[in-house]
Amino acid sequence: MNAPEPALVAGAVDETLSLRVADALDRPILYRWHVEAYRAYIEQLWSWEEDWQRRDFGKLFAALPPLVVMRHGVGVGYIQTQARDGALHLANIVLRPNARGQGVGAVLIRYLQSTAERQRRAVTLKVFRSNPRARAFYERHGFEPTGETRMHIEMRWRAGQCRQR
């Protein structure tokens, strides 16, 4: 089985943001950011099992190496993407609390969308059902619901759909 192909690569995103490949030394801090970002939503859907979360995070870290989001040279989050099924899939976007609400997420989503547009692909993602704020964010950026599971709302963006603000 081949390793997943990332949808985004390390490099400049704009004049303030860049992406760099995470390494093993980043793993503990990225896991802490994962907990900060997702624990409350996961606890609303099922119980938080620390051992399982650590194992699952480690598997995804190995299979789909995160890109650390750097703002002015400081790590403010991470993103995991992959090219699959004719689309660019956003597996995770995690921002530190001090980077939320400042347009960082919007810049990253527009960057992923422009990459998808150049490749004539859609962008897909799943959002926790327990996170209406994230769902609203993606809807503002032109994503539409395409399906549901017990835990997630599946969403898709295609070039030419209503554009983000």
PyMOL CGO cylinders between C-alpha atoms (Angstrom):
from pymol import cmd
from pymol.cgo import CYLINDER

trace = [
    CYLINDER, 0.00, 0.00, 0.00, 1.33, 3.41, -0.97, 0.3, 1, 1, 1, 1, 1, 1,
    CYLINDER, 1.33, 3.41, -0.97, 1.69, 6.25, 1.49, 0.3, 1, 1, 1, 1, 1, 1,
    CYLINDER, 1.69, 6.25, 1.49, -0.99, 8.96, 1.08, 0.3, 1, 1, 1, 1, 1, 1,
    CYLINDER, -0.99, 8.96, 1.08, 0.00, 11.86, -1.13, 0.3, 1, 1, 1, 1, 1, 1,
    CYLINDER, 0.00, 11.86, -1.13, -0.24, 15.16, 0.76, 0.3, 1, 1, 1, 1, 1, 1,
    CYLINDER, -0.24, 15.16, 0.76, -2.40, 17.81, -0.87, 0.3, 1, 1, 1, 1, 1, 1,
    CYLINDER, -2.40, 17.81, -0.87, -0.26, 20.66, 0.47, 0.3, 1, 1, 1, 1, 1, 1,
    CYLINDER, -0.26, 20.66, 0.47, 3.52, 20.89, 0.75, 0.3, 1, 1, 1, 1, 1, 1,
    CYLINDER, 3.52, 20.89, 0.75, 5.89, 22.91, 2.91, 0.3, 1, 1, 1, 1, 1, 1,
    CYLINDER, 5.89, 22.91, 2.91, 6.52, 26.51, 1.87, 0.3, 1, 1, 1, 1, 1, 1,
    CYLINDER, 6.52, 26.51, 1.87, 5.09, 30.00, 1.98, 0.3, 1, 1, 1, 1, 1, 1,
    CYLINDER, 5.09, 30.00, 1.98, 1.32, 30.40, 2.11, 0.3, 1, 1, 1, 1, 1, 1,
    CYLINDER, 1.32, 30.40, 2.11, 1.31, 34.20, 2.11, 0.3, 1, 1, 1, 1, 1, 1,
    CYLINDER, 1.31, 34.20, 2.11, 3.44, 37.03, 3.55, 0.3, 1, 1, 1, 1, 1, 1,
    CYLINDER, 3.44, 37.03, 3.55, 2.74, 35.98, 7.16, 0.3, 1, 1, 1, 1, 1, 1,
    CYLINDER, 2.74, 35.98, 7.16, 2.08, 32.22, 7.04, 0.3, 1, 1, 1, 1, 1, 1,
    CYLINDER, 2.08, 32.22, 7.04, 4.21, 29.30, 6.01, 0.3, 1, 1, 1, 1, 1, 1,
    CYLINDER, 4.21, 29.30, 6.01, 4.08, 25.54, 6.38, 0.3, 1, 1, 1, 1, 1, 1,
    CYLINDER, 4.08, 25.54, 6.38, 6.88, 23.24, 7.44, 0.3, 1, 1, 1, 1, 1, 1,
    CYLINDER, 6.88, 23.24, 7.44, 6.93, 19.46, 7.73, 0.3, 1, 1, 1, 1, 1, 1,
    CYLINDER, 6.93, 19.46, 7.73, 6.56, 18.29, 11.32, 0.3, 1, 1, 1, 1, 1, 1,
    CYLINDER, 6.56, 18.29, 11.32, 9.21, 15.98, 12.69, 0.3, 1, 1, 1, 1, 1, 1,
    CYLINDER, 9.21, 15.98, 12.69, 9.33, 13.59, 15.65, 0.3, 1, 1, 1, 1, 1, 1,
    CYLINDER, 9.33, 13.59, 15.65, 10.32, 16.42, 17.99, 0.3, 1, 1, 1, 1, 1, 1,
    CYLINDER, 10.32, 16.42, 17.99, 7.07, 18.23, 17.13, 0.3, 1, 1, 1, 1, 1, 1,
    CYLINDER, 7.07, 18.23, 17.13, 4.86, 15.26, 17.94, 0.3, 1, 1, 1, 1, 1, 1,
    CYLINDER, 4.86, 15.26, 17.94, 4.30, 15.96, 21.69, 0.3, 1, 1, 1, 1, 1, 1,
    CYLINDER, 4.30, 15.96, 21.69, 3.35, 19.61, 21.16, 0.3, 1, 1, 1, 1, 1, 1,
    CYLINDER, 3.35, 19.61, 21.16, 1.12, 18.79, 18.20, 0.3, 1, 1, 1, 1, 1, 1,
    CYLINDER, 1.12, 18.79, 18.20, -0.63, 16.16, 20.32, 0.3, 1, 1, 1, 1, 1, 1,
    CYLINDER, -0.63, 16.16, 20.32, -1.19, 18.79, 23.02, 0.3, 1, 1, 1, 1, 1, 1,
    CYLINDER, -1.19, 18.79, 23.02, -2.67, 21.12, 20.38, 0.3, 1, 1, 1, 1, 1, 1,
    CYLINDER, -2.67, 21.12, 20.38, -4.86, 18.21, 19.18, 0.3, 1, 1, 1, 1, 1, 1,
    CYLINDER, -4.86, 18.21, 19.18, -6.20, 17.80, 22.72, 0.3, 1, 1, 1, 1, 1, 1,
    CYLINDER, -6.20, 17.80, 22.72, -6.83, 21.56, 23.08, 0.3, 1, 1, 1, 1, 1, 1,
    CYLINDER, -6.83, 21.56, 23.08, -8.72, 21.65, 19.79, 0.3, 1, 1, 1, 1, 1, 1,
    CYLINDER, -8.72, 21.65, 19.79, -10.74, 18.44, 19.83, 0.3, 1, 1, 1, 1, 1, 1,
    CYLINDER, -10.74, 18.44, 19.83, -11.26, 17.08, 23.34, 0.3, 1, 1, 1, 1, 1, 1,
    CYLINDER, -11.26, 17.08, 23.34, -14.44, 19.01, 24.18, 0.3, 1, 1, 1, 1, 1, 1,
    CYLINDER, -14.44, 19.01, 24.18, -16.08, 18.03, 20.87, 0.3, 1, 1, 1, 1, 1, 1,
    CYLINDER, -16.08, 18.03, 20.87, -15.07, 14.38, 21.18, 0.3, 1, 1, 1, 1, 1, 1,
    CYLINDER, -15.07, 14.38, 21.18, -16.35, 14.21, 24.75, 0.3, 1, 1, 1, 1, 1, 1,
    CYLINDER, -16.35, 14.21, 24.75, -19.76, 15.39, 23.53, 0.3, 1, 1, 1, 1, 1, 1,
    CYLINDER, -19.76, 15.39, 23.53, -19.91, 12.51, 21.03, 0.3, 1, 1, 1, 1, 1, 1,
    CYLINDER, -19.91, 12.51, 21.03, -18.23, 9.70, 22.97, 0.3, 1, 1, 1, 1, 1, 1,
    CYLINDER, -18.23, 9.70, 22.97, -15.83, 9.44, 25.87, 0.3, 1, 1, 1, 1, 1, 1,
    CYLINDER, -15.83, 9.44, 25.87, -12.26, 10.68, 25.68, 0.3, 1, 1, 1, 1, 1, 1,
    CYLINDER, -12.26, 10.68, 25.68, -9.96, 7.68, 26.03, 0.3, 1, 1, 1, 1, 1, 1,
    CYLINDER, -9.96, 7.68, 26.03, -6.44, 9.03, 26.40, 0.3, 1, 1, 1, 1, 1, 1,
    CYLINDER, -6.44, 9.03, 26.40, -4.61, 5.85, 25.38, 0.3, 1, 1, 1, 1, 1, 1,
    CYLINDER, -4.61, 5.85, 25.38, -6.76, 5.43, 22.28, 0.3, 1, 1, 1, 1, 1, 1,
    CYLINDER, -6.76, 5.43, 22.28, -6.38, 9.12, 21.36, 0.3, 1, 1, 1, 1, 1, 1,
    CYLINDER, -6.38, 9.12, 21.36, -2.58, 8.93, 21.63, 0.3, 1, 1, 1, 1, 1, 1,
    CYLINDER, -2.58, 8.93, 21.63, -2.44, 5.78, 19.48, 0.3, 1, 1, 1, 1, 1, 1,
    CYLINDER, -2.44, 5.78, 19.48, -4.79, 7.19, 16.87, 0.3, 1, 1, 1, 1, 1, 1,
    CYLINDER, -4.79, 7.19, 16.87, -2.90, 10.49, 16.75, 0.3, 1, 1, 1, 1, 1, 1,
    CYLINDER, -2.90, 10.49, 16.75, 0.38, 8.57, 16.35, 0.3, 1, 1, 1, 1, 1, 1,
    CYLINDER, 0.38, 8.57, 16.35, -1.00, 6.48, 13.48, 0.3, 1, 1, 1, 1, 1, 1,
    CYLINDER, -1.00, 6.48, 13.48, -2.21, 9.53, 11.61, 0.3, 1, 1, 1, 1, 1, 1,
    CYLINDER, -2.21, 9.53, 11.61, 1.02, 11.43, 12.38, 0.3, 1, 1, 1, 1, 1, 1,
    CYLINDER, 1.02, 11.43, 12.38, 2.98, 8.58, 10.75, 0.3, 1, 1, 1, 1, 1, 1,
    CYLINDER, 2.98, 8.58, 10.75, 0.62, 8.01, 7.83, 0.3, 1, 1, 1, 1, 1, 1,
    CYLINDER, 0.62, 8.01, 7.83, -0.03, 11.65, 6.99, 0.3, 1, 1, 1, 1, 1, 1,
    CYLINDER, -0.03, 11.65, 6.99, 2.77, 13.85, 8.35, 0.3, 1, 1, 1, 1, 1, 1,
    CYLINDER, 2.77, 13.85, 8.35, 1.39, 17.17, 9.57, 0.3, 1, 1, 1, 1, 1, 1,
    CYLINDER, 1.39, 17.17, 9.57, 2.53, 20.52, 8.29, 0.3, 1, 1, 1, 1, 1, 1,
    CYLINDER, 2.53, 20.52, 8.29, 3.17, 22.96, 11.11, 0.3, 1, 1, 1, 1, 1, 1,
    CYLINDER, 3.17, 22.96, 11.11, 1.51, 26.32, 10.48, 0.3, 1, 1, 1, 1, 1, 1,
    CYLINDER, 1.51, 26.32, 10.48, 4.05, 29.07, 11.15, 0.3, 1, 1, 1, 1, 1, 1,
    CYLINDER, 4.05, 29.07, 11.15, 3.00, 32.70, 11.59, 0.3, 1, 1, 1, 1, 1, 1,
    CYLINDER, 3.00, 32.70, 11.59, 5.92, 35.11, 11.63, 0.3, 1, 1, 1, 1, 1, 1,
    CYLINDER, 5.92, 35.11, 11.63, 8.17, 32.14, 12.47, 0.3, 1, 1, 1, 1, 1, 1,
    CYLINDER, 8.17, 32.14, 12.47, 6.09, 30.85, 15.41, 0.3, 1, 1, 1, 1, 1, 1,
    CYLINDER, 6.09, 30.85, 15.41, 4.09, 27.63, 15.32, 0.3, 1, 1, 1, 1, 1, 1,
    CYLINDER, 4.09, 27.63, 15.32, 0.38, 28.37, 15.65, 0.3, 1, 1, 1, 1, 1, 1,
    CYLINDER, 0.38, 28.37, 15.65, -1.15, 25.10, 14.53, 0.3, 1, 1, 1, 1, 1, 1,
    CYLINDER, -1.15, 25.10, 14.53, -0.97, 22.24, 12.09, 0.3, 1, 1, 1, 1, 1, 1,
    CYLINDER, -0.97, 22.24, 12.09, -2.76, 20.94, 9.03, 0.3, 1, 1, 1, 1, 1, 1,
    CYLINDER, -2.76, 20.94, 9.03, -3.01, 17.46, 7.53, 0.3, 1, 1, 1, 1, 1, 1,
    CYLINDER, -3.01, 17.46, 7.53, -4.21, 17.00, 3.95, 0.3, 1, 1, 1, 1, 1, 1,
    CYLINDER, -4.21, 17.00, 3.95, -4.15, 14.32, 1.34, 0.3, 1, 1, 1, 1, 1, 1,
    CYLINDER, -4.15, 14.32, 1.34, -5.01, 13.84, -2.30, 0.3, 1, 1, 1, 1, 1, 1,
    CYLINDER, -5.01, 13.84, -2.30, -7.56, 11.04, -2.62, 0.3, 1, 1, 1, 1, 1, 1,
    CYLINDER, -7.56, 11.04, -2.62, -10.52, 10.02, -4.71, 0.3, 1, 1, 1, 1, 1, 1,
    CYLINDER, -10.52, 10.02, -4.71, -10.08, 12.92, -7.13, 0.3, 1, 1, 1, 1, 1, 1,
    CYLINDER, -10.08, 12.92, -7.13, -10.21, 15.48, -4.32, 0.3, 1, 1, 1, 1, 1, 1,
    CYLINDER, -10.21, 15.48, -4.32, -7.96, 17.17, -1.80, 0.3, 1, 1, 1, 1, 1, 1,
    CYLINDER, -7.96, 17.17, -1.80, -9.06, 15.99, 1.62, 0.3, 1, 1, 1, 1, 1, 1,
    CYLINDER, -9.06, 15.99, 1.62, -8.60, 18.13, 4.72, 0.3, 1, 1, 1, 1, 1, 1,
    CYLINDER, -8.60, 18.13, 4.72, -7.99, 15.56, 7.46, 0.3, 1, 1, 1, 1, 1, 1,
    CYLINDER, -7.99, 15.56, 7.46, -7.21, 18.05, 10.24, 0.3, 1, 1, 1, 1, 1, 1,
    CYLINDER, -7.21, 18.05, 10.24, -6.73, 21.73, 10.76, 0.3, 1, 1, 1, 1, 1, 1,
    CYLINDER, -6.73, 21.73, 10.76, -5.77, 22.65, 14.32, 0.3, 1, 1, 1, 1, 1, 1,
    CYLINDER, -5.77, 22.65, 14.32, -5.06, 26.18, 15.47, 0.3, 1, 1, 1, 1, 1, 1,
    CYLINDER, -5.06, 26.18, 15.47, -3.86, 27.27, 18.88, 0.3, 1, 1, 1, 1, 1, 1,
    CYLINDER, -3.86, 27.27, 18.88, -6.41, 29.34, 20.81, 0.3, 1, 1, 1, 1, 1, 1,
    CYLINDER, -6.41, 29.34, 20.81, -4.34, 32.52, 20.34, 0.3, 1, 1, 1, 1, 1, 1,
    CYLINDER, -4.34, 32.52, 20.34, -4.44, 32.06, 16.54, 0.3, 1, 1, 1, 1, 1, 1,
    CYLINDER, -4.44, 32.06, 16.54, -8.18, 31.47, 16.25, 0.3, 1, 1, 1, 1, 1, 1,
    CYLINDER, -8.18, 31.47, 16.25, -10.47, 34.22, 15.05, 0.3, 1, 1, 1, 1, 1, 1,
    CYLINDER, -10.47, 34.22, 15.05, -7.59, 36.10, 13.39, 0.3, 1, 1, 1, 1, 1, 1,
    CYLINDER, -7.59, 36.10, 13.39, -8.02, 34.92, 9.81, 0.3, 1, 1, 1, 1, 1, 1,
    CYLINDER, -8.02, 34.92, 9.81, -5.37, 32.18, 9.92, 0.3, 1, 1, 1, 1, 1, 1,
    CYLINDER, -5.37, 32.18, 9.92, -7.90, 29.44, 9.23, 0.3, 1, 1, 1, 1, 1, 1,
    CYLINDER, -7.90, 29.44, 9.23, -9.44, 31.44, 6.39, 0.3, 1, 1, 1, 1, 1, 1,
    CYLINDER, -9.44, 31.44, 6.39, -6.04, 31.94, 4.75, 0.3, 1, 1, 1, 1, 1, 1,
    CYLINDER, -6.04, 31.94, 4.75, -5.31, 28.20, 5.02, 0.3, 1, 1, 1, 1, 1, 1,
    CYLINDER, -5.31, 28.20, 5.02, -8.70, 27.23, 3.57, 0.3, 1, 1, 1, 1, 1, 1,
    CYLINDER, -8.70, 27.23, 3.57, -8.34, 29.66, 0.66, 0.3, 1, 1, 1, 1, 1, 1,
    CYLINDER, -8.34, 29.66, 0.66, -4.84, 28.30, 0.03, 0.3, 1, 1, 1, 1, 1, 1,
    CYLINDER, -4.84, 28.30, 0.03, -6.15, 24.73, -0.04, 0.3, 1, 1, 1, 1, 1, 1,
    CYLINDER, -6.15, 24.73, -0.04, -9.01, 25.79, -2.31, 0.3, 1, 1, 1, 1, 1, 1,
    CYLINDER, -9.01, 25.79, -2.31, -6.70, 27.58, -4.74, 0.3, 1, 1, 1, 1, 1, 1,
    CYLINDER, -6.70, 27.58, -4.74, -4.46, 24.49, -4.84, 0.3, 1, 1, 1, 1, 1, 1,
    CYLINDER, -4.46, 24.49, -4.84, -7.52, 22.34, -5.58, 0.3, 1, 1, 1, 1, 1, 1,
    CYLINDER, -7.52, 22.34, -5.58, -8.72, 24.77, -8.23, 0.3, 1, 1, 1, 1, 1, 1,
    CYLINDER, -8.72, 24.77, -8.23, -5.37, 24.65, -10.06, 0.3, 1, 1, 1, 1, 1, 1,
    CYLINDER, -5.37, 24.65, -10.06, -5.57, 20.84, -9.99, 0.3, 1, 1, 1, 1, 1, 1,
    CYLINDER, -5.57, 20.84, -9.99, -9.26, 20.84, -10.97, 0.3, 1, 1, 1, 1, 1, 1,
    CYLINDER, -9.26, 20.84, -10.97, -10.19, 18.96, -7.83, 0.3, 1, 1, 1, 1, 1, 1,
    CYLINDER, -10.19, 18.96, -7.83, -12.74, 19.39, -5.08, 0.3, 1, 1, 1, 1, 1, 1,
    CYLINDER, -12.74, 19.39, -5.08, -11.91, 19.75, -1.38, 0.3, 1, 1, 1, 1, 1, 1,
    CYLINDER, -11.91, 19.75, -1.38, -13.53, 17.37, 1.09, 0.3, 1, 1, 1, 1, 1, 1,
    CYLINDER, -13.53, 17.37, 1.09, -13.58, 17.25, 4.88, 0.3, 1, 1, 1, 1, 1, 1,
    CYLINDER, -13.58, 17.25, 4.88, -15.48, 15.95, 7.88, 0.3, 1, 1, 1, 1, 1, 1,
    CYLINDER, -15.48, 15.95, 7.88, -16.51, 18.13, 10.80, 0.3, 1, 1, 1, 1, 1, 1,
    CYLINDER, -16.51, 18.13, 10.80, -17.65, 16.90, 14.20, 0.3, 1, 1, 1, 1, 1, 1,
    CYLINDER, -17.65, 16.90, 14.20, -21.42, 17.12, 14.59, 0.3, 1, 1, 1, 1, 1, 1,
    CYLINDER, -21.42, 17.12, 14.59, -20.73, 18.66, 18.01, 0.3, 1, 1, 1, 1, 1, 1,
    CYLINDER, -20.73, 18.66, 18.01, -18.85, 21.61, 16.46, 0.3, 1, 1, 1, 1, 1, 1,
    CYLINDER, -18.85, 21.61, 16.46, -21.41, 23.92, 14.82, 0.3, 1, 1, 1, 1, 1, 1,
    CYLINDER, -21.41, 23.92, 14.82, -18.92, 26.80, 14.82, 0.3, 1, 1, 1, 1, 1, 1,
    CYLINDER, -18.92, 26.80, 14.82, -16.54, 24.86, 12.56, 0.3, 1, 1, 1, 1, 1, 1,
    CYLINDER, -16.54, 24.86, 12.56, -19.40, 23.80, 10.31, 0.3, 1, 1, 1, 1, 1, 1,
    CYLINDER, -19.40, 23.80, 10.31, -20.49, 27.43, 9.94, 0.3, 1, 1, 1, 1, 1, 1,
    CYLINDER, -20.49, 27.43, 9.94, -16.88, 28.43, 9.17, 0.3, 1, 1, 1, 1, 1, 1,
    CYLINDER, -16.88, 28.43, 9.17, -16.68, 25.89, 6.33, 0.3, 1, 1, 1, 1, 1, 1,
    CYLINDER, -16.68, 25.89, 6.33, -20.09, 26.89, 4.99, 0.3, 1, 1, 1, 1, 1, 1,
    CYLINDER, -20.09, 26.89, 4.99, -18.93, 30.53, 4.87, 0.3, 1, 1, 1, 1, 1, 1,
    CYLINDER, -18.93, 30.53, 4.87, -16.06, 29.29, 2.70, 0.3, 1, 1, 1, 1, 1, 1,
    CYLINDER, -16.06, 29.29, 2.70, -18.34, 27.58, 0.20, 0.3, 1, 1, 1, 1, 1, 1,
    CYLINDER, -18.34, 27.58, 0.20, -18.45, 24.03, 1.60, 0.3, 1, 1, 1, 1, 1, 1,
    CYLINDER, -18.45, 24.03, 1.60, -21.73, 22.16, 1.37, 0.3, 1, 1, 1, 1, 1, 1,
    CYLINDER, -21.73, 22.16, 1.37, -22.86, 19.14, 3.39, 0.3, 1, 1, 1, 1, 1, 1,
    CYLINDER, -22.86, 19.14, 3.39, -22.77, 15.92, 1.36, 0.3, 1, 1, 1, 1, 1, 1,
    CYLINDER, -22.77, 15.92, 1.36, -23.45, 13.29, 3.99, 0.3, 1, 1, 1, 1, 1, 1,
    CYLINDER, -23.45, 13.29, 3.99, -23.62, 12.47, 7.66, 0.3, 1, 1, 1, 1, 1, 1,
    CYLINDER, -23.62, 12.47, 7.66, -22.39, 9.83, 10.03, 0.3, 1, 1, 1, 1, 1, 1,
    CYLINDER, -22.39, 9.83, 10.03, -23.11, 9.41, 13.70, 0.3, 1, 1, 1, 1, 1, 1,
    CYLINDER, -23.11, 9.41, 13.70, -20.04, 11.55, 14.49, 0.3, 1, 1, 1, 1, 1, 1,
    CYLINDER, -20.04, 11.55, 14.49, -19.47, 13.80, 11.46, 0.3, 1, 1, 1, 1, 1, 1,
    CYLINDER, -19.47, 13.80, 11.46, -20.96, 16.02, 8.82, 0.3, 1, 1, 1, 1, 1, 1,
    CYLINDER, -20.96, 16.02, 8.82, -19.19, 15.34, 5.51, 0.3, 1, 1, 1, 1, 1, 1,
    CYLINDER, -19.19, 15.34, 5.51, -18.62, 18.46, 3.40, 0.3, 1, 1, 1, 1, 1, 1,
    CYLINDER, -18.62, 18.46, 3.40, -17.36, 19.29, -0.08, 0.3, 1, 1, 1, 1, 1, 1,
    CYLINDER, -17.36, 19.29, -0.08, -16.22, 22.40, -1.94, 0.3, 1, 1, 1, 1, 1, 1,
    CYLINDER, -16.22, 22.40, -1.94, -15.93, 22.60, -5.70, 0.3, 1, 1, 1, 1, 1, 1,
    CYLINDER, -15.93, 22.60, -5.70, -14.36, 25.41, -7.69, 0.3, 1, 1, 1, 1, 1, 1,
    CYLINDER, -14.36, 25.41, -7.69, -17.05, 27.77, -8.91, 0.3, 1, 1, 1, 1, 1, 1,
    CYLINDER, -17.05, 27.77, -8.91, -19.27, 27.25, -5.86, 0.3, 1, 1, 1, 1, 1, 1,
    CYLINDER, -19.27, 27.25, -5.86, -20.16, 30.34, -3.88, 0.3, 1, 1, 1, 1, 1, 1,
    CYLINDER, -20.16, 30.34, -3.88, -16.90, 32.04, -2.98, 0.3, 1, 1, 1, 1, 1, 1,
    CYLINDER, -16.90, 32.04, -2.98, -15.72, 32.77, 0.52, 0.3, 1, 1, 1, 1, 1, 1,
    CYLINDER, -15.72, 32.77, 0.52, -16.00, 36.21, 2.06, 0.3, 1, 1, 1, 1, 1, 1,
]
cmd.load_cgo(trace, "trace")
